[in-house]
Amino acid sequence: MPANVEAAVEAARRRALDERAFWQRQYPDYLKRYPGQFVVVKGSEFLAAVPDLKALEALLAKWGLSRPDVMVRYMREPLPLLL
């Protein structure tokens, strides 16, 4: 694999791991504050909580952002496991 491809893959992997770690730390707090809403974060900065995807799309357009520019999670309680 070419070095530039390896570097890009490694950078994407690091971003994914950082995003996962961020949500593991912040999800419980955001769930308490914004249940049933989409939380929008850029870097580690909270930007907004919106009720639906249409509102999310409008907000991103208003701010000149696109989905890859931000992290978004829907705040809901985990579903119970039925075994």
Beta strands, then each sheet from edge to edge (+ up, - down):
strand 1: 38-42
strand 2: 45-50
strand 3: 71-74
sheet 1: 2+ 1- 3+
end
